[in-house]
Amino acid sequence: MMKTWLSRNLILLTLVSLAQDAASELLYPLLPILLTGVIGAAPLALGLIEGCAEAAAGFTKLISGKSSDRLGRRPFVISGYSLAGVGKALVVVATGWPLVLLGRVTDRIGKGMRGAPRDALISDSVDKSNLGKAFGFHRTGDNIGAVIGPGIALIGLAMLDGDVRAVAKWALIPAIISGLLTLLVKEEFVRKSKIKVEKTKHPQLPSNLKRAIALLVLIQLTNIPDVLLLLRLHDIGFSTNGVVLSYMLFSGVTVLAAFPGGYIADKLSPRVVYAVGLLAFAVAYATLGLTHNHAVALIALALYGLFPALTDGVGKAWIAGLSEASHKGRAQGVYQASMNFAVLAAGIWGGAMWSKGDIQWPLIIAAGGALIGALTLATSHLRPVRS
């Protein structure tokens, strides 16, 4: 009997992610201003902090994804979302960038702990033919939270006379709600017998799965952390409110495009949809790297909203579709961890090259890398390669 794609767990996990993203994205657009304006850190520190945070998430995903194939998904989901709340609390009370680093790393360890097991739990609950829709639905909920969060930040900035630190503390409320909602999630994973677990302790990942992961990770090396895009907006004259509103626009586009992107990936091919997302990335980054015009920058940021909509959930669905039940968690862990390590590299080189010049060359270089990635995916789809 085919499982319904809109399962109870999918709805619950989407609500959990919505609340957590509301917390994260309330805080995220304020982070570059908090760090460079209030605390006085350099752009390199910003890139390093985000890169290290993503690497911490990556290391944790390797462990949690693999462990969830033996121990179940739910414990990692509950502890991961709870730990993320602790990390956010450290960020909002920080008076120096090292404590911000600790908070972001703690937050991302929580993300790493929950990410692969949660996505494996989603794929446990859904038939393979509907993986794109399921992950697209989840990504939509994620990004509804990403619109709500900055909206709350704008209200807070208006009420508290632009006090960035005070507004950042509001992120703790949806973070707590998210942690409590995880308690309602039910385990779908069926543990294997001890003998069978020992025999399949390290199942070999299929070669086509490895190839897909390797290709996506190489492309990800160009993906500079989004916080540097927000710093670019600030550098070309956007106010704090303007940066937050711009981030809401970006997230709003992702909300609208995530589910259709997943639906099309199920019908057509995740490879093609991912390539279109990379093309949107390339055009948006190149434009943001060159322009100082606020209207043009907003159009570019809106276009960039298509990138996560057409790659994040689609990439996870692609990997899930190539995975067997015995290694779903490990496959998601390896994939997502590797992507995080790539963002670490991108954060370091992007932050180190960042300047106050009219042209922001890290964005131009990243755009070129994404364009090459899009062409690679599009042309490889034309060849008889199994995806």
Secondary structure, 3 states (H helix, E strand, C coil): CCCCCCCHHHHHHHHHHHHHHHHHHHHHHHHHHHHHHHHCCCHHHHHHHHHHHHHHHHHHHHHHHHHHHHHCCHHHHHHHHHHHHHHHHHHHHCCCHHHHHHHHHHHHHHHHHHHHHHHHHHHHHCCHHHHHHHHHHHHHHHHHHHHHHHHHHHHHHHHCCCCHHHHHHHHHHHHHHHHHHHHHCCCCCCCCCHHHHHHCCCCCCCHHHHHHHHHHHHHHCCCCCHHHHHHHHHHCCCCHHHHHHHHHHHHHHHHHHHHHHHHHHHHCCHHHHHHHHHHHHHHHHHHHHHCCCHHHHHHHHHHHCHHHHHHHHHHHHHHHHCCCHHHHHHHHHHHHHHHHHHHHHHHHHHHHHCCCCCCCHHHHHHHHHHHHHHHHHHHHHHCCCCC
